[in-house]
Amino acid sequence: MSQVDAYPSPSTTRDYLAAVVAGVVIFDGATGTWLQQAGLGPEDFGGPELEGCNEVLNLTRPDLIAAMHRAYFEAGADVTETNTFGAFAVPLGEYGLEERAYEIAAAGAALARAAADEHGGRFVAGSLGPGTKLPSLGQIRYRDLRDAYEVEAAGLLDGGVDLVIVETQFDLLAAKAAINGARRAMRAAGREVPIQAQVTIELTGRMLPGTEIGAALTVLESLGADVIGLNCATGPAEMYEPIRYLAANSRVPVACIPNAGLPHVAGGEMVYDLGAAEMAGHLATFVEEFGVRVVGGCCGTTPEYVAEIAARCRPLRPAARRAEPAAAATSIYSPVPFTQDASFLIIGERTNANGSKAFRKALLEGDLDRCVAIAQDQVAESAHLVDLCVDYVGRDGAADMDVLAARFATEVAAPVVLDSTEPPVMQAGLERFGGRCVLNSANLEDGDGPGSRAARVFELAREHGAAVICLLIDEEGQARDADWKLRVAKRLYHLATEEHGLAPGDLMFDALTFPLTTGGEDLRRDAMET
């Protein structure tokens, strides 16, 4: 059997993930590059005030957008992306079009859907781009960005997309907002589609805020992305190391959609330094050596590039991958595995208003710089994670957490344990961190039913991709003997994994014990039982 015969054409099924498993899936090329070659003027956009808003062309020049999708399909693409990269309130607001986000997204999806159906029912990927504001830097609130993405995703779903592609993301908190906005739209529509999440790695080898590829993978996997990859910023030559990392560590299929090399100006125009054959050669290497299953072109690529990529890559057999990922938390900079080779996992506890007099004093005095400095000192002293607890009688914990988490998110290099007895306080922190946090904690003090504290904590963990520390406490109190502790642990495990969809690796169990020095005769065996 030849390599070509070994895999069915992805267009024989409308199940995108099945197509990815079956062989190599080919995405289309650049929307912007194609439109720039169309010689557009202000009238095409609906007036000079809208010129440059490519997304509005879904309404003003649907013929042009439909022709673009057809051109990429005819070149050999299995998937076309909707012309909706910026079809949500943040970028559309720059043109006064924020109220038309749903309409523009739905129109873009419908145009792509019609072209896909004309070509044998190929795939439509609903594009959610990064926008122009970084939530990690406080330029927009997480929930405002999430809600804007939800409106766009609703239009994409109603327009008939087969998957959502969260692409060109340079801020992990924005990626989380896009994924959760899309999921909210899916729940409202009663229809689930896969999510492909792609980040952008700069020439520095990191994302724009300094994020390593390992941190990005940890976050995107914890959020349940179905395919994870890279696109934009560079050509394929600069993507070898991050693609190698994804191939070695990602539990899900890997995508690579680079630019046509690096840009430069020639004759007053922006051009890219990589031809179609060279581009296809790099991507073929990614397929054969690293097991990449989704390839295509970003900035600078045209139908010519897609034709070459399809011819070179579709017949190939992707290399087998044996990923061995480790459970981890991460800041927006770097991941930290929970299992340490040369140490136990150290959680710095001095940024806890209940356990540190110095931190509590700084918090009460509003000295945020001192609060951050205490956290940074713990990292310098080898803490792997930093505990952040602002719970203090008479204080607004959610407000305190919001302010401090915003600072910790970018100024503390270690991942953070959000420590609170109140789920709203945890939520305030989670909406500030683009990295993967740990929640401390969940227990069964008020049971395990709907609305219980444990259920609420696990719901937050699932939505935000967090890990959870589980305390062995139930309705009768702290579990004292081994059998009791095990019963509570099993209940927490079932609640987390079976009812709330967390993975076993998302959970840590604190068996709890009273120290012998507590003095009570009935406590003498606690350590042995633990």
C-alpha positions in Angstrom: 0.0 0.0 0.0 1.4 3.4 -0.9 1.6 6.3 1.6 -1.0 8.1 -0.5 -3.4 5.1 -0.2 -2.8 4.6 3.5 -4.8 7.6 4.6 -8.2 8.7 3.4 -8.7 12.2 2.1 -9.7 14.4 5.1 -12.6 15.7 3.0 -14.3 12.2 3.2 -15.6 13.0 6.7 -17.0 16.1 8.4 -15.4 15.0 11.6 -12.3 17.2 11.9 -10.5 15.4 14.6 -11.1 12.1 12.8 -9.4 13.6 9.7 -6.5 14.8 11.9 -6.0 11.3 13.2 -6.3 9.8 9.7 -3.5 11.7 8.1 -2.1 15.2 7.3 -4.7 18.0 7.2 -3.9 21.0 5.0 -5.1 24.5 6.0 -5.4 27.4 3.6 -3.1 30.4 3.2 -3.2 34.0 4.3 -6.4 36.1 4.2 -4.6 39.4 4.4 -2.1 38.6 1.7 -4.8 37.4 -0.7 -6.9 40.6 -0.1 -3.9 42.9 -0.5 -3.5 41.5 -4.0 -7.1 42.3 -4.9 -6.4 46.1 -5.3 -9.2 47.2 -2.9 -10.2 50.8 -2.4 -12.3 52.6 0.3 -15.5 51.8 -1.6 -15.0 48.1 -1.1 -15.0 48.5 2.7 -18.1 50.8 2.7 -16.2 54.1 3.0 -12.8 55.5 4.0 -13.6 55.3 7.7 -13.8 51.5 7.4 -10.9 51.0 5.1 -8.5 48.3 6.5 -11.2 46.4 8.3 -11.0 43.2 6.4 -13.8 41.6 8.3 -16.4 44.1 7.1 -15.8 42.7 3.6 -18.0 39.8 4.6 -20.8 42.2 4.3 -19.6 44.7 1.6 -17.8 42.3 -0.7 -19.0 38.7 -0.1 -18.2 37.8 -3.6 -14.5 38.6 -3.0 -14.4 36.6 0.2 -16.2 33.6 -1.4 -13.7 33.7 -4.3 -10.8 33.6 -1.8 -12.2 30.5 -0.1 -12.8 28.8 -3.4 -9.2 29.6 -4.6 -7.7 28.0 -1.5 -9.9 24.9 -1.8 -9.0 24.6 -5.5 -5.3 24.8 -4.6 -5.8 21.7 -2.3 -6.7 23.0 1.1 -8.8 20.7 3.3 -9.7 23.6 5.7 -10.4 27.3 5.1 -10.4 29.8 7.9 -13.2 32.3 8.1 -12.5 36.0 7.5 -13.2 36.8 11.1 -9.7 37.2 12.6 -10.8 40.5 14.2 -14.6 40.1 14.1 -15.2 40.8 17.8 -15.9 43.9 19.8 -12.3 45.0 20.6 -10.9 45.4 17.1 -14.2 46.2 15.5 -14.7 49.0 18.1 -11.8 50.8 16.3 -14.2 51.2 13.4 -17.4 51.7 15.3 -18.6 48.3 14.4 -18.6 46.6 17.7 -22.4 46.1 17.7 -22.2 44.2 14.4 -19.8 41.5 15.6 -22.3 38.7 15.5 -23.5 39.7 12.1 -20.0 40.0 10.6 -18.9 36.6 12.1 -22.0 34.8 11.0 -21.7 36.2 7.5 -18.0 35.2 7.3 -18.8 31.6 8.5 -21.7 31.3 6.0 -19.5 32.3 3.1 -16.8 29.8 4.0 -19.4 27.1 4.6 -20.9 27.6 1.2 -17.4 27.3 -0.5 -16.6 24.2 1.5 -19.8 22.5 0.6 -19.2 23.3 -3.1 -15.9 21.4 -2.8 -17.1 18.2 -1.3 -17.9 19.3 2.2 -14.5 20.3 3.3 -13.8 22.0 6.7 -14.5 25.5 7.9 -12.4 26.8 10.8 -13.9 29.8 12.7 -11.0 32.2 13.3 -10.7 33.9 16.7 -7.7 36.3 16.5 -5.9 37.9 19.4 -7.2 41.5 19.2 -5.3 44.5 20.2 -5.4 44.5 24.0 -3.4 42.3 26.4 -5.4 41.3 29.5 -2.3 40.2 31.3 -1.1 43.8 31.1 -4.4 45.1 32.4 -5.4 46.6 29.0 -8.8 44.8 29.1 -10.5 42.7 31.8 -10.6 38.9 31.2 -14.4 38.6 31.4 -14.9 41.6 29.0 -12.7 39.9 26.4 -14.3 36.5 27.1 -17.8 37.9 26.5 -16.6 39.6 23.3 -15.3 36.3 22.0 -18.5 34.6 23.0 -20.5 36.9 20.7 -18.2 36.2 17.8 -18.1 32.5 18.4 -22.0 32.5 18.5 -22.0 33.9 15.0 -19.4 31.4 13.7 -21.4 28.5 15.1 -24.6 29.7 13.6 -22.8 30.3 10.3 -21.8 26.6 10.2 -18.1 26.2 11.2 -16.7 22.7 11.9 -14.1 23.9 14.4 -12.9 27.0 16.2 -9.3 28.1 15.7 -8.0 30.3 18.5 -5.0 31.7 16.6 -2.0 34.0 16.7 -2.3 34.3 20.5 0.5 36.2 22.2 -1.1 36.4 25.7 -2.1 33.3 27.5 -4.9 35.1 29.4 -6.3 36.2 26.0 -6.1 32.6 24.8 -8.0 31.5 27.9 -10.7 34.2 27.3 -11.1 33.0 23.6 -11.4 29.3 24.5 -13.9 30.0 27.3 -15.8 32.4 25.2 -16.1 29.8 22.5 -17.2 27.2 25.0 -19.9 29.4 26.4 -21.2 30.0 22.9 -21.2 26.3 22.2 -23.2 25.6 25.4 -25.7 28.3 24.4 -26.0 26.9 20.8 -26.2 23.3 22.0 -23.5 22.3 19.6 -19.9 21.4 20.3 -17.0 21.7 17.8 -13.3 21.1 18.3 -11.0 23.9 19.4 -7.6 24.3 17.8 -5.4 26.7 19.8 -2.2 28.3 18.3 0.3 30.7 19.9 2.8 32.9 18.3 6.5 32.6 19.2 8.7 35.5 18.4 12.3 35.5 17.2 13.3 35.6 20.9 12.0 32.0 21.2 9.2 33.2 23.5 5.7 34.7 23.2 5.4 38.5 23.5 5.3 38.7 27.3 8.2 36.3 27.6 6.2 33.1 27.7 8.1 29.8 27.0 6.4 27.2 24.8 6.3 24.8 27.7 4.1 27.3 29.7 1.8 27.8 26.7 1.4 24.0 26.3 0.7 23.5 30.0 -2.1 26.2 29.8 -3.7 25.1 26.5 -3.8 21.5 27.5 -5.3 22.3 30.8 -8.0 24.3 29.0 -8.8 21.2 26.9 -7.7 22.4 23.4 -8.1 19.5 20.9 -5.2 20.5 18.7 -2.3 22.8 19.8 0.3 24.5 17.6 2.0 27.6 16.3 1.3 30.2 13.7 2.5 33.6 12.4 5.5 35.7 13.7 8.2 33.7 11.9 8.8 31.3 9.1 9.1 27.6 9.6 12.9 27.6 10.1 12.5 29.6 13.3 9.8 27.2 14.6 11.9 24.0 14.8 12.7 24.1 18.5 9.2 25.0 19.7 7.6 22.4 17.3 10.1 19.8 18.6 9.0 20.6 22.1 5.3 20.3 21.3 5.9 17.0 19.4 7.7 15.6 22.5 5.3 16.8 25.1 1.8 17.5 23.7 -1.0 15.0 24.5 -3.0 16.2 21.5 -2.2 16.6 17.8 0.2 19.4 16.8 -0.3 22.1 14.2 2.2 24.3 12.4 1.0 27.2 10.2 4.0 29.5 9.6 4.6 32.7 7.7 6.4 32.5 4.3 9.7 33.2 6.1 10.6 36.6 7.5 9.4 39.8 6.0 11.4 42.6 4.4 10.6 45.6 2.3 11.4 45.5 -1.4 10.3 48.1 -3.9 8.2 49.8 -1.2 6.2 46.6 -0.6 6.4 44.0 2.2 7.6 40.6 0.8 8.6 37.3 2.5 11.8 35.5 2.0 10.6 31.9 1.6 9.3 30.4 -1.6 6.5 27.9 -1.9 8.8 24.9 -2.4 11.1 25.8 0.5 8.1 26.3 2.8 6.6 23.0 1.8 9.9 21.3 2.4 10.1 22.6 6.0 6.6 21.5 6.7 7.2 18.0 5.2 10.1 17.7 7.7 7.8 18.6 10.6 5.4 15.9 9.4 7.9 13.1 8.9 10.3 13.8 11.8 8.0 15.4 14.5 4.6 13.9 13.7 2.9 17.2 13.0 -0.6 16.5 11.5 -1.9 20.0 10.6 0.0 22.3 8.3 -0.8 25.4 6.3 0.3 28.9 5.6 0.0 32.2 7.4 1.3 35.7 6.4 2.8 35.9 2.9 1.3 32.6 1.6 -1.1 32.3 -1.3 -2.8 29.5 -3.2 0.5 28.7 -4.9 2.0 27.9 -1.4 -1.1 25.8 -0.5 -0.8 23.8 -3.7 2.9 23.0 -3.0 2.2 22.2 0.7 -0.6 19.9 -0.3 1.4 18.1 -2.9 4.4 17.6 -0.6 2.7 16.9 2.8 -0.6 15.1 2.1 1.0 11.8 1.0 3.2 11.6 4.0 2.9 9.4 7.0 3.3 11.5 10.2 6.0 10.2 12.5 4.7 8.4 15.6 4.9 10.5 18.8 5.3 9.2 22.3 4.7 12.3 24.4 5.5 12.0 28.1 4.0 15.2 29.6 4.4 16.0 33.3 1.6 17.5 35.4 2.6 21.1 36.1 1.6 24.6 37.1 3.0 27.6 35.3 3.4 31.3 35.5 3.0 33.3 32.3 6.7 32.7 31.9 7.7 29.1 32.7 6.2 25.8 33.8 7.0 24.0 37.1 6.4 20.2 37.2 4.6 19.0 40.3 7.1 16.1 40.6 10.6 17.5 41.3 13.6 15.4 40.5 15.9 16.7 43.2 13.5 18.1 45.7 10.0 18.0 47.1 7.6 20.6 45.7 8.1 23.7 47.8 5.2 26.2 48.2 6.2 29.5 49.6 3.7 30.4 52.3 4.8 33.9 53.4 2.4 35.7 51.0 -0.5 34.6 53.3 -2.4 37.1 55.3 -3.2 34.5 57.9 0.3 33.1 58.3 2.6 36.0 57.7 2.6 39.1 59.9 4.8 41.0 57.5 2.5 40.3 54.5 -0.6 41.0 56.4 0.8 44.4 57.5 1.7 45.3 54.0 -1.7 44.2 52.7 -3.5 46.3 55.4 -1.4 49.3 54.6 -1.9 49.0 50.9 1.8 48.5 50.3 1.5 46.4 47.1 5.1 46.8 46.3 6.1 45.2 49.6 3.6 42.3 49.0 5.1 41.6 45.6 8.6 41.8 47.1 7.8 39.2 49.7 6.6 36.9 46.9 9.8 37.5 44.8 12.0 36.8 47.9 10.4 33.4 48.2 11.1 32.6 44.6 14.7 33.7 45.1 14.9 31.3 48.1 13.9 28.4 45.8 10.1 28.2 46.3 8.6 26.4 43.3 5.1 27.9 43.8 3.9 30.9 45.8 0.8 30.8 47.9 -1.4 33.9 47.7 -3.9 34.3 50.5 -5.7 37.6 51.2 -8.5 36.2 53.4 -8.7 38.5 56.5 -11.7 39.4 58.6 -13.3 42.6 57.6 -11.6 42.8 54.2 -13.2 42.4 50.7 -11.2 39.3 49.7 -12.2 39.4 46.0 -11.1 43.0 45.7 -7.8 42.4 47.4 -7.2 39.3 45.3 -8.0 41.1 42.1 -5.4 43.9 42.8 -2.7 41.6 44.0 -3.2 38.9 41.4 -2.8 41.5 38.7 0.6 42.4 40.1 1.7 38.8 40.8 0.7 37.6 37.3 3.5 39.6 35.6 5.9 40.4 38.5 6.3 37.0 40.1 8.1 34.4 38.1 6.7 31.3 39.9 3.2 29.8 39.5 0.7 30.8 42.1 -1.4 28.8 44.5 -4.7 30.8 45.1 -5.5 30.1 48.7 -9.0 31.0 49.9 -12.0 29.5 51.6 -14.2 31.5 49.2 -14.7 30.5 45.5 -15.4 34.1 44.5 -11.9 35.1 45.8 -10.4 32.2 43.8 -12.3 33.4 40.7 -11.0 36.9 41.0 -7.4 35.5 41.0 -8.1 33.1 38.1 -9.3 36.0 35.9 -6.0 37.7 36.3 -3.6 34.8 35.7 -2.8 33.6 32.2 -0.6 30.8 33.7 -1.9 27.6 35.3 -2.7 28.1 39.0 -3.4 25.7 41.8 -6.5 26.2 43.9 -6.2 25.6 47.7 -8.5 24.1 48.4 -11.5 21.7 48.0 -13.1 19.7 50.8 -16.5 18.1 51.7 -17.3 20.2 54.8 -20.7 21.1 53.2 -21.0 17.9 51.2 -20.6 17.1 47.5 -23.9 18.1 46.0 -24.6 20.8 43.4 -23.7 24.2 44.7 -21.4 22.8 47.4 -18.1 24.5 47.9 -16.2 21.6 46.5 -18.3 21.5 43.4 -17.8 25.3 42.9 -14.1 24.9 43.2 -13.9 22.1 40.7 -16.1 24.1 38.3 -13.6 27.0 38.5 -10.7 24.6 38.0 -12.3 23.1 34.9 -13.1 26.5 33.4 -9.7 28.0 34.1 -7.5 24.9 33.7 -6.3 24.9 37.3 -5.1 22.1 39.6 -6.7 21.6 43.0 -5.4 20.7 46.4 -8.0 18.4 48.1 -8.3 18.4 51.9 -9.6 15.2 53.6 -12.5 16.9 55.4 -16.1 15.8 55.2 -19.4 16.7 56.9 -18.2 15.1 60.1 -14.9 17.1 60.2 -11.3 16.3 59.5 -10.8 12.7 58.7 -8.9 11.0 61.5 -8.2 7.4 60.7 -6.9 5.8 57.5 -10.2 4.4 56.4 -12.0 7.7 56.9 -9.3 9.6 55.0 -9.6 7.2 52.1 -13.4 7.4 52.0 -13.1 11.2 51.7 -10.4 11.1 49.2 -12.4 8.7 46.9 -15.4 11.0 47.2 -13.4 14.0 46.2 -11.7 12.1 43.3 -15.1 11.0 42.0 -16.6 14.5 42.2 -13.6 16.0 40.4 -13.1 13.5 37.7 -16.5 12.0 37.0 -18.7 14.9 37.6 -16.5 17.9 36.7 -14.2 16.5 34.1 -10.9 17.1 35.8 -8.0 14.7 35.1 -6.4 12.7 37.9 -3.2 14.7 37.4 -5.1 17.9 38.2 -5.5 16.8 41.9 -3.3 16.8 44.9 -4.4 15.3 48.2 -3.5 16.8 51.6 -4.2 14.0 54.1 -4.0 16.4 57.1 -2.9 15.6 60.6 -2.8 17.2 64.0 0.7 17.4 65.4 1.5 15.3 68.4 2.3 18.5 70.3 -1.4 19.4 70.2 -1.5 17.4 73.4 -4.8 15.7 73.3 -4.8 12.0 74.1 -7.2 11.3 71.3 -4.8 12.8 68.8 -1.8 10.6 69.6 -2.3 8.3 66.7 -3.0 11.0 64.1 0.4 10.9 62.4 0.4 7.1 62.1 -3.1 7.1 60.6 -2.1 9.8 58.1 
